[in-house]
Amino acid sequence: SPQHMPTITLQVGQCGNQLGQEFWKLAHSASQLHGEGHDDGPLHAHQEFFRGGKARCLLIDTEPKVVNGVLSQDKHGLFDRAHCFAGQSGRGNNWAFGYRQLSVSAEGGAGAARPHLP
């Protein structure tokens, strides 16, 4: 069978993290339902999407509230705190402020992603 590259997802902002949280719940349920490590199409996704039982994802936000909320609701231990990047202050729905501060957040998110890339 062909080698598959692992997939790493980036969950950015409140919407990205909340959607990602639901995605990982479904992915975990599917892997439990069908068994882990099958090498037949979608079932092979467990190895592509999980490592050591943890989701291959980075949680990124400009404030810790959303990331901490995802972690606190993580009933299956899918998320690794070492794969989370959260700033200390949000953007308060202020587009201009968010745009000006984006470079600082992007650098932190890129730094968090580097160890997980091939």
KACORLIN-V260155 format. One record per pair of residues at least 24 apart in sequence whose C-alpha atoms are under 10 Angstrom apart, sorted by the first residue. I is the first residue (numbers start at 0). GAP is how many residues later the second one is. Records with the same first field share a line. If there is no record, write none. Layout:
I->GAP ; GAP
This chain:
0->38 ; 39
1->37
3->40 ; 41 ; 43 ; 44
4->42 ; 43 ; 44 ; 113
5->39 ; 40 ; 41 ; 42 ; 43 ; 44 ; 45 ; 50 ; 110 ; 111 ; 112
6->38 ; 40 ; 41 ; 42 ; 43 ; 48 ; 49 ; 50 ; 109 ; 110
7->40 ; 41 ; 42 ; 47 ; 48 ; 49 ; 50 ; 105 ; 108 ; 109
8->40 ; 46 ; 47 ; 48 ; 49 ; 50 ; 104
9->46 ; 47 ; 48 ; 49 ; 50 ; 73 ; 99 ; 103
10->46 ; 47 ; 48 ; 49 ; 50 ; 56 ; 73
11->46 ; 47 ; 48 ; 49 ; 50 ; 55 ; 73 ; 74 ; 97
12->46 ; 47 ; 48 ; 49 ; 50 ; 53 ; 54 ; 73 ; 77
13->45 ; 46 ; 47 ; 48 ; 49 ; 51 ; 52 ; 53 ; 56
14->46 ; 51
15->43 ; 44 ; 45 ; 50
16->41 ; 42 ; 43 ; 44 ; 49 ; 50 ; 52 ; 53
17->41 ; 48 ; 49 ; 51 ; 52
19->37 ; 38 ; 39 ; 50
20->38 ; 46 ; 49 ; 50 ; 52 ; 53 ; 57 ; 58
21->48
23->25 ; 26 ; 30 ; 31 ; 32 ; 33 ; 50 ; 52 ; 54 ; 55
24->30 ; 49 ; 50 ; 51 ; 53
26->28
27->25 ; 26 ; 27 ; 48 ; 50
28->47
49->28 ; 29
50->27
51->26
52->24 ; 25 ; 26 ; 27
53->24 ; 25 ; 26
54->24 ; 25 ; 28
55->24 ; 27 ; 60
56->26 ; 27 ; 56 ; 59
57->24 ; 25 ; 26 ; 27 ; 51 ; 54 ; 55 ; 58
58->24 ; 25 ; 26 ; 27 ; 50 ; 53 ; 54
59->24 ; 25 ; 26 ; 27 ; 45 ; 46 ; 48 ; 49 ; 50 ; 52 ; 53
60->24 ; 25 ; 26 ; 27 ; 28 ; 29 ; 44 ; 45 ; 48
61->24 ; 25 ; 26 ; 27 ; 28 ; 29 ; 36 ; 39 ; 40 ; 42 ; 43 ; 44 ; 46 ; 47
62->24 ; 25 ; 26 ; 27 ; 28 ; 29
63->24 ; 25 ; 26
64->24 ; 25
81->30
82->26 ; 29 ; 30 ; 32 ; 33
83->25 ; 28 ; 29
84->24 ; 25 ; 26 ; 27 ; 28
